[in-house]
Amino acid sequence: MRRRLFGVCVWLVLVACAEASTPQSDPTQPAADVIDVRCDGTRTGVDDPLVQARSDGVHLVVHNSSGSTLLVGWSGGGDGAEPGDTRFVLPIPPGEGKIRCQPTSADPGAPGGWATFEVRAPDGWMSPEIDCPNGSVSGVRDYAEGARGAEDPLADAKDAADGADVMFAGYRTDDDVIVVALEDGVTTAVYGYVSDGHGGWLLSTTDACS
């Protein structure tokens, strides 16, 4: 796994209304399965205005023609791309996505230079976002090397949520899954799990309404 150069996917704890689906464009409009991003070191372009997300995220290929390593930033994170073609699977949520390439010496917080596109939600999409009118309490857990997690993250989250309804949300990968707790159809807690490397899942982050 490549080392992220800046940021991590923090979108799972963003404050917004949780919905079972995100409004999308005309479903008959063709969408790319993999989006091509072209970077020459001075500008960023995308070949397709609409991409169909898969269950594990948005698949794209960065075509770096600059001859040097570039910093690739997107909504919520970033990574490096060597010269040539580099494939990514990114947790960009449905709706408007943005991406840009910069020299590694550039300020990643500088404005401008973004290329935009629309992300179409995969089938069965459930937003991992949470809306807490009275605020929320967040936590991050750390574990010793070799720690073993729960076999079933849904059952583990249900215990943590005192028996509330739970379901998977967001994108699911071999390394990360998200579970949300629902009360009357409203998300009241979000649990992020990471693989323990032995078939189990460790509770890594929590965000719950106070």
C-alpha contacts under 8 A as a table, 3 or more apart, distances in Angstrom:
res1	aa1	res2	aa2	distance
2	R	79	D	7.74
3	R	79	D	7.17
4	R	7	G	7.09
4	R	8	V	7.38
4	R	77	G	7.89
4	R	78	G	6.19
4	R	79	D	4.76
4	R	80	G	7.27
5	L	71	L	7.71
5	L	78	G	6.08
5	L	79	D	5.01
5	L	80	G	6.54
6	F	77	G	6.21
6	F	78	G	5.37
6	F	79	D	6.71
7	G	76	G	6.55
7	G	77	G	4.33
7	G	78	G	6.02
8	V	76	G	6.36
8	V	77	G	4.90
8	V	78	G	7.37
9	C	12	L	7.37
9	C	76	G	5.21
9	C	77	G	5.73
9	C	91	P	6.90
10	V	13	V	6.08
10	V	14	L	7.11
10	V	76	G	6.15
11	W	14	L	5.16
11	W	76	G	6.53
11	W	129	E	7.48
12	L	128	P	5.41
12	L	129	E	5.72
12	L	170	G	7.81
12	L	178	I	7.91
12	L	190	V	7.48
12	L	192	G	7.94
13	V	128	P	7.60
13	V	129	E	6.08
13	V	130	I	6.88
13	V	190	V	7.35
13	V	207	D	6.41
14	L	129	E	5.81
14	L	130	I	6.86
15	V	129	E	6.30
15	V	130	I	5.51
15	V	131	D	5.58
15	V	132	C	7.47
16	A	129	E	5.80
16	A	130	I	5.62
16	A	131	D	5.14
17	C	129	E	6.53
17	C	130	I	5.95
17	C	131	D	5.04
18	A	126	M	7.99
18	A	127	S	5.60
18	A	128	P	6.82
18	A	129	E	5.15
18	A	130	I	5.46
18	A	131	D	6.56
18	A	186	V	6.86
18	A	187	T	6.10
19	E	22	T	6.91
19	E	126	M	6.58
19	E	127	S	5.67
20	A	124	G	7.90
20	A	125	W	6.40
20	A	126	M	4.48
20	A	127	S	5.97
21	S	121	A	7.45
21	S	124	G	7.72
21	S	125	W	5.74
21	S	126	M	5.83
21	S	127	S	6.71
22	T	94	P	6.38
22	T	95	G	7.02
22	T	121	A	6.81
22	T	127	S	7.78
23	P	95	G	7.50
24	Q	27	P	7.42
24	Q	94	P	7.89
24	Q	95	G	6.92
24	Q	120	R	6.00
24	Q	121	A	7.40
25	S	29	Q	7.35
25	S	120	R	7.57
26	D	29	Q	5.46
27	P	30	P	7.74
30	P	50	L	7.76
31	A	48	D	7.82
31	A	50	L	5.10
31	A	51	V	4.88
31	A	52	Q	5.53
31	A	120	R	7.88
32	A	35	I	6.01
32	A	48	D	6.58
32	A	50	L	6.24
32	A	51	V	4.55
32	A	52	Q	5.92
33	D	51	V	5.93
33	D	52	Q	5.39
33	D	53	A	7.23
33	D	59	H	7.17
34	V	51	V	6.76
34	V	52	Q	7.71
34	V	58	V	7.53
34	V	59	H	5.05
34	V	60	L	4.94
34	V	61	V	7.14
35	I	46	V	7.17
35	I	47	D	6.92
35	I	48	D	6.14
35	I	51	V	6.20
35	I	59	H	6.56
35	I	60	L	4.52
35	I	61	V	6.37
36	D	46	V	5.77
36	D	47	D	5.57
36	D	48	D	7.04
36	D	60	L	5.77
36	D	61	V	5.08
36	D	62	V	6.24
36	D	63	H	7.23
37	V	44	T	6.99
37	V	45	G	5.74
37	V	46	V	4.57
37	V	47	D	6.62
37	V	60	L	7.10
37	V	61	V	6.01
37	V	62	V	4.72
37	V	63	H	5.99
38	R	44	T	5.76
38	R	45	G	5.12
38	R	46	V	6.15
38	R	47	D	7.80
38	R	62	V	5.95
38	R	63	H	4.84
38	R	64	N	6.34
38	R	65	S	7.72
39	C	42	T	7.31
39	C	43	R	5.98
39	C	44	T	4.79
39	C	45	G	6.63
39	C	62	V	7.08
39	C	63	H	6.03
39	C	64	N	4.96
39	C	65	S	6.21
39	C	66	S	7.00
39	C	100	R	7.95
39	C	101	C	6.09
40	D	43	R	6.08
40	D	44	T	7.13
40	D	64	N	6.00
40	D	65	S	4.92
40	D	66	S	4.48
41	G	44	T	7.87
41	G	64	N	7.74
41	G	65	S	7.53
41	G	66	S	5.09
41	G	70	L	7.03
41	G	101	C	6.77
41	G	102	Q	6.10
41	G	103	P	6.23
42	T	101	C	7.91
42	T	102	Q	7.14
43	R	100	R	7.70
43	R	101	C	7.08
43	R	113	G	6.55
44	T	99	I	7.76
44	T	100	R	5.46
44	T	101	C	5.94
44	T	113	G	6.85
44	T	114	W	6.81
44	T	115	A	6.03
45	G	115	A	5.74
46	V	49	P	7.15
46	V	115	A	6.54
46	V	116	T	7.59
46	V	117	F	7.62
48	D	51	V	6.98
48	D	117	F	7.24
49	P	116	T	7.42
49	P	117	F	4.62
49	P	118	E	6.05
50	L	117	F	5.71
50	L	118	E	4.72
50	L	119	V	5.99
50	L	120	R	7.10
51	V	58	V	7.58
51	V	117	F	7.49
51	V	118	E	6.29
51	V	119	V	5.13
51	V	120	R	6.06
52	Q	58	V	7.31
52	Q	119	V	6.02
52	Q	120	R	4.82
52	Q	121	A	6.69
52	Q	122	P	6.87
53	A	56	D	7.82
53	A	57	G	5.57
53	A	58	V	4.68
53	A	59	H	7.05
53	A	94	P	7.66
53	A	119	V	6.27
53	A	120	R	5.83
53	A	121	A	5.76
53	A	122	P	5.43
54	R	57	G	5.25
54	R	58	V	6.20
54	R	59	H	7.53
54	R	121	A	7.86
54	R	122	P	5.52
55	S	122	P	6.12
55	S	123	D	7.96
55	S	171	Y	5.55
55	S	172	R	6.17
55	S	173	T	7.98
56	D	89	V	7.35
56	D	91	P	7.59
56	D	171	Y	4.77
56	D	172	R	4.87
56	D	173	T	5.24
57	G	89	V	5.69
57	G	90	L	5.32
57	G	91	P	4.95
57	G	92	I	6.74
57	G	93	P	7.97
57	G	171	Y	5.64
57	G	172	R	7.71
58	V	88	F	7.95
58	V	89	V	5.35
58	V	90	L	5.09
58	V	91	P	6.36
58	V	92	I	6.36
58	V	119	V	7.68
59	H	87	R	7.45
59	H	88	F	5.88
59	H	89	V	4.57
59	H	90	L	6.58
60	L	87	R	5.90
60	L	88	F	5.45
60	L	89	V	6.50
60	L	90	L	7.99
61	V	85	D	6.38
61	V	86	T	5.56
61	V	87	R	4.45
61	V	88	F	6.22
62	V	81	A	7.26
62	V	84	G	7.95
62	V	85	D	5.58
62	V	86	T	5.22
62	V	87	R	6.38
62	V	88	F	7.78
63	H	83	P	7.70
63	H	84	G	5.69
63	H	85	D	4.62
63	H	86	T	6.74
64	N	67	G	7.25
64	N	70	L	7.55
64	N	81	A	7.13
64	N	82	E	6.99
64	N	83	P	5.00
64	N	84	G	5.00
64	N	85	D	6.19
64	N	86	T	7.90
65	S	83	P	6.15
65	S	84	G	6.23
66	S	69	T	7.82
66	S	70	L	7.99
66	S	83	P	6.60
67	G	83	P	5.23
67	G	84	G	7.89
68	S	82	E	6.44
68	S	83	P	5.49
69	T	80	G	6.65
69	T	81	A	5.58
69	T	82	E	4.44
69	T	83	P	5.90
69	T	103	P	7.10
69	T	104	T	7.01
70	L	80	G	5.73
70	L	81	A	5.31
70	L	82	E	6.56
70	L	83	P	7.86
70	L	101	C	6.03
70	L	102	Q	5.50
70	L	103	P	4.90
70	L	104	T	5.64
71	L	78	G	7.03
71	L	79	D	5.97
71	L	80	G	4.71
71	L	81	A	6.42
71	L	101	C	5.50
71	L	102	Q	5.06
71	L	103	P	5.89
71	L	104	T	5.31
72	V	78	G	5.44
72	V	79	D	5.33
72	V	80	G	5.69
72	V	81	A	6.63
72	V	99	I	7.11
72	V	100	R	5.77
72	V	101	C	4.53
72	V	102	Q	6.53
73	G	77	G	5.99
73	G	78	G	4.19
73	G	79	D	6.60
73	G	99	I	5.61
73	G	100	R	5.45
73	G	101	C	6.39
73	G	108	P	7.58
74	W	77	G	5.56
74	W	78	G	5.91
74	W	92	I	7.75
74	W	97	G	7.60
74	W	98	K	5.67
74	W	99	I	4.40
74	W	100	R	6.67
75	S	92	I	6.52
75	S	97	G	6.70
75	S	98	K	6.09
75	S	99	I	7.04
76	G	92	I	7.75
81	A	85	D	7.94
81	A	86	T	6.06
82	E	85	D	7.60
82	E	86	T	7.06
91	P	171	Y	6.73
92	I	97	G	6.51
92	I	119	V	7.70
93	P	97	G	7.55
93	P	119	V	7.05
93	P	121	A	7.70
93	P	170	G	7.70
94	P	97	G	7.65
94	P	118	E	7.32
94	P	119	V	4.69
94	P	120	R	5.44
94	P	121	A	5.07
95	G	118	E	5.48
95	G	119	V	5.13
95	G	120	R	6.67
95	G	121	A	7.88
96	E	116	T	6.86
96	E	117	F	5.86
96	E	118	E	4.59
96	E	119	V	6.15
97	G	116	T	5.62
97	G	117	F	5.30
97	G	118	E	5.71
97	G	119	V	6.35
98	K	114	W	6.02
98	K	115	A	5.52
98	K	116	T	4.36
98	K	117	F	6.34
99	I	114	W	5.48
99	I	115	A	5.42
99	I	116	T	6.55
100	R	113	G	6.19
100	R	114	W	4.85
100	R	115	A	6.06
101	C	113	G	7.99
102	Q	105	S	7.95
102	Q	106	A	6.17
102	Q	108	P	7.76
103	P	106	A	5.42
107	D	110	A	5.45
121	A	125	W	6.11
122	P	125	W	5.63
125	W	169	A	6.83
125	W	170	G	6.64
126	M	168	F	7.43
126	M	169	A	4.72
126	M	170	G	5.87
127	S	169	A	5.76
127	S	170	G	5.57
128	P	169	A	5.19
128	P	170	G	5.23
128	P	178	I	7.09
128	P	179	V	7.64
128	P	180	V	6.58
128	P	190	V	6.75
129	E	187	T	7.62
129	E	190	V	7.57
130	I	187	T	5.63
130	I	188	T	6.43
130	I	189	A	6.86
130	I	190	V	7.14
131	D	187	T	7.00
131	D	188	T	7.22
131	D	209	C	7.82
132	C	135	G	5.10
132	C	136	S	6.01
132	C	188	T	7.12
132	C	209	C	5.23
132	C	210	S	7.56
134	N	209	C	7.23
134	N	210	S	6.54
135	G	209	C	6.04
135	G	210	S	5.87
136	S	207	D	6.52
136	S	208	A	5.34
136	S	209	C	4.14
136	S	210	S	4.83
137	V	206	T	7.92
137	V	207	D	5.70
137	V	208	A	5.40
137	V	209	C	6.26
137	V	210	S	6.00
138	S	205	T	7.38
138	S	206	T	5.42
138	S	207	D	4.30
138	S	208	A	6.47
139	G	205	T	5.62
139	G	206	T	5.16
139	G	207	D	6.60
140	V	204	S	5.76
140	V	205	T	4.53
140	V	206	T	6.59
141	R	203	L	7.07
141	R	204	S	5.09
141	R	205	T	6.27
142	D	204	S	7.05
143	Y	147	A	6.25
144	A	147	A	5.76
146	G	196	D	7.54
147	A	196	D	6.74
148	R	196	D	5.81
148	R	198	H	7.20
148	R	200	G	6.32
148	R	201	W	7.39
148	R	202	L	7.06
149	G	195	S	7.79
149	G	196	D	6.07
149	G	200	G	4.70
149	G	201	W	4.46
149	G	202	L	4.45
149	G	203	L	7.57
150	A	153	P	6.18
150	A	156	D	6.55
150	A	200	G	5.15
150	A	201	W	5.06
150	A	202	L	6.45
151	E	199	G	6.93
151	E	200	G	4.70
151	E	201	W	6.29
152	D	155	A	5.47
152	D	156	D	6.30
152	D	200	G	7.38
152	D	201	W	7.25
153	P	156	D	4.93
153	P	157	A	5.93
153	P	179	V	7.47
153	P	193	Y	7.21
153	P	201	W	6.23
154	L	157	A	5.16
154	L	158	K	6.11
154	L	166	V	6.53
154	L	167	M	6.70
154	L	168	F	7.46
154	L	179	V	6.69
155	A	158	K	5.05
155	A	159	D	6.43
156	D	159	D	5.30
156	D	160	A	6.42
157	A	160	A	4.91
157	A	161	A	6.00
157	A	166	V	7.07
157	A	179	V	6.90
157	A	180	V	7.99
157	A	181	A	7.65
157	A	191	Y	6.89
158	K	161	A	5.00
158	K	162	D	6.24
158	K	163	G	5.04
158	K	164	A	6.09
158	K	165	D	6.92
158	K	166	V	6.08
158	K	181	A	7.45
159	D	162	D	5.23
159	D	163	G	5.78
160	A	163	G	7.63
161	A	164	A	5.50
161	A	181	A	6.49
161	A	189	A	7.55
164	A	181	A	6.01
164	A	182	L	6.21
164	A	183	E	6.50
165	D	181	A	5.61
165	D	182	L	5.20
165	D	183	E	6.78
166	V	179	V	6.56
166	V	180	V	5.52
166	V	181	A	4.44
166	V	182	L	6.04
167	M	179	V	5.52
167	M	180	V	5.65
167	M	181	A	6.84
168	F	177	V	7.37
168	F	178	I	5.80
168	F	179	V	4.45
168	F	180	V	6.32
169	A	172	R	7.89
169	A	177	V	7.81
169	A	178	I	5.52
169	A	179	V	5.64
169	A	180	V	6.35
170	G	177	V	7.81
170	G	178	I	6.37
171	Y	177	V	6.91
171	Y	178	I	7.46
172	R	176	D	6.11
172	R	177	V	4.86
172	R	178	I	7.16
173	T	176	D	5.26
173	T	177	V	6.38
174	D	177	V	7.94
174	D	195	S	7.10
175	D	194	V	5.49
175	D	195	S	4.93
176	D	192	G	7.27
176	D	193	Y	5.69
176	D	194	V	4.60
176	D	195	S	6.32
177	V	192	G	6.11
177	V	193	Y	5.30
177	V	194	V	6.61
178	I	190	V	7.05
178	I	191	Y	5.71
178	I	192	G	4.62
178	I	193	Y	6.10
179	V	190	V	5.94
179	V	191	Y	5.13
179	V	192	G	6.50
179	V	193	Y	7.91
180	V	187	T	6.36
180	V	188	T	7.51
180	V	189	A	5.66
180	V	190	V	4.50
180	V	191	Y	6.14
181	A	187	T	5.66
181	A	188	T	5.77
181	A	189	A	5.07
181	A	190	V	6.42
182	L	185	G	5.38
182	L	186	V	5.14
182	L	187	T	4.50
182	L	188	T	5.75
182	L	189	A	7.32
183	E	186	V	5.25
183	E	187	T	6.52
183	E	188	T	6.66
187	T	190	V	7.58
188	T	208	A	5.84
188	T	209	C	5.51
189	A	206	T	7.20
189	A	207	D	5.51
189	A	208	A	4.05
189	A	209	C	6.27
190	V	206	T	5.71
190	V	207	D	5.14
190	V	208	A	6.32
191	Y	203	L	6.91
191	Y	204	S	7.50
191	Y	205	T	5.77
191	Y	206	T	4.70
191	Y	207	D	6.66
192	G	203	L	6.05
192	G	204	S	5.47
192	G	205	T	4.87
192	G	206	T	6.37
193	Y	201	W	5.83
193	Y	202	L	5.32
193	Y	203	L	4.52
193	Y	204	S	5.18
193	Y	205	T	7.03
194	V	201	W	5.53
194	V	202	L	5.33
194	V	203	L	6.64
194	V	204	S	6.28
195	S	198	H	7.51
195	S	199	G	6.95
195	S	200	G	5.97
195	S	201	W	4.69
195	S	202	L	6.22
196	D	199	G	6.66
196	D	200	G	5.44
196	D	201	W	5.51
196	D	202	L	6.08
197	G	200	G	6.99
203	L	206	T	7.84
